[in-house]
Amino acid sequence: QVQLQESGGGSVQSGGSLRLSCAASGYTYSSYCMGWFRQAPGKEREGVAAVYTDADSTYYAKSVQGRFTISRDNTKNMLYLQMNSLKSDDTAMYYCAAGTPYRCYALKEDSFGFWGQGTQVTVSS
């Protein structure tokens, strides 16, 4: 079955960096759009970044543009999120997701059908 397993979360001070990873299995990884979403306490889950099947086309939420970089390795079925210049507002549970490539650009939750369990990121000021 489809499995998505995130890792790399943790606690960091404001201005610091973290790199999240997601290991995928159980499906044709290279055929799916891959994305990162996050959910802070008391808030709705929001799209952070997505990468198309070709690994070249990437999409970002405005709040992370220029600070976060999404990438994928289709030979290893891995997804990454490099997070730099972290702010306290970035504190959230981060989820890896796989979805239809046709709406990858939209970063909409309903376009992603497979989800990981999440990894916590905490940024202290």
C-alpha positions in Angstrom: 0.0 0.0 0.0 1.0 3.6 -0.3 3.3 4.8 2.4 4.7 8.3 3.0 7.0 8.7 6.0 8.3 12.1 7.0 11.5 12.8 9.0 13.8 15.7 9.9 11.5 17.8 12.0 12.6 19.3 15.3 13.2 22.5 17.3 15.2 25.4 16.0 15.7 29.0 16.8 14.4 31.8 14.6 16.7 32.3 11.6 17.8 28.7 11.6 17.4 25.9 9.0 15.9 22.4 8.8 15.6 19.9 6.1 12.6 17.6 5.9 12.6 14.3 4.1 9.8 12.1 2.9 10.2 8.5 1.9 7.6 7.1 -0.5 6.6 3.6 -1.3 3.8 1.5 -2.7 3.0 3.4 -5.9 4.6 4.8 -9.0 6.3 7.7 -7.3 7.4 9.6 -10.4 3.8 9.8 -11.8 2.6 11.9 -8.9 2.8 15.5 -7.9 4.5 15.7 -4.5 3.8 18.4 -1.9 4.4 19.6 1.6 1.6 21.0 3.7 1.5 22.2 7.3 -1.0 22.8 10.0 -0.4 25.0 13.0 -2.5 24.6 16.2 -5.9 26.1 15.7 -5.4 26.7 12.0 -6.4 24.9 8.8 -3.9 22.9 6.9 -2.2 24.9 4.2 -0.1 24.1 1.2 3.6 25.0 1.5 5.2 23.8 -1.7 4.8 21.3 -4.5 6.9 19.8 -7.2 5.7 18.4 -10.5 6.6 14.9 -11.7 9.6 16.1 -13.7 11.2 17.6 -10.6 11.8 20.8 -12.4 8.5 22.7 -11.9 8.0 23.9 -8.4 5.3 25.9 -6.6 5.3 27.8 -3.4 3.1 29.5 -1.0 3.8 33.2 -0.8 4.7 33.0 2.9 7.7 30.7 2.2 8.8 31.9 -1.2 12.5 32.6 -1.2 13.1 30.7 2.1 12.0 27.2 1.4 13.1 24.9 -1.5 11.2 21.7 -2.4 13.0 19.0 -4.4 12.5 15.3 -5.3 14.7 12.4 -6.3 12.7 10.1 -8.5 15.4 7.5 -8.4 15.1 7.1 -4.6 11.4 7.9 -4.2 12.3 10.8 -1.9 10.9 14.2 -1.3 12.7 17.1 0.5 12.0 20.5 1.9 14.9 22.7 2.7 13.7 25.4 5.1 15.9 28.4 5.7 15.4 31.7 7.6 12.8 30.0 9.7 10.3 32.2 11.6 8.1 31.4 14.6 5.1 31.5 12.1 6.6 28.4 10.5 5.9 26.4 13.6 3.5 23.6 12.6 3.1 19.9 11.8 4.5 19.3 8.3 2.9 16.7 6.1 4.2 15.1 2.9 1.5 14.3 0.3 1.1 12.8 -3.1 -1.5 13.9 -5.6 -2.7 14.3 -9.1 -0.2 16.1 -11.4 -2.9 18.0 -13.2 -3.4 20.5 -10.4 0.0 20.5 -8.8 0.3 24.2 -9.2 -2.7 24.9 -7.1 -1.3 23.5 -3.8 -4.8 22.5 -2.8 -5.4 19.9 -0.2 -8.2 18.2 -2.2 -5.8 17.4 -5.0 -3.7 15.2 -2.8 -5.0 11.7 -2.0 -2.1 10.2 0.0 -0.7 11.6 3.2 2.1 11.0 5.7 1.7 11.1 9.4 3.6 14.4 9.8 6.7 15.7 11.5 6.7 18.6 14.0 8.7 21.8 13.3 9.0 24.2 16.2 10.7 27.6 15.7 11.5 29.6 18.8 12.1 33.3 18.8 
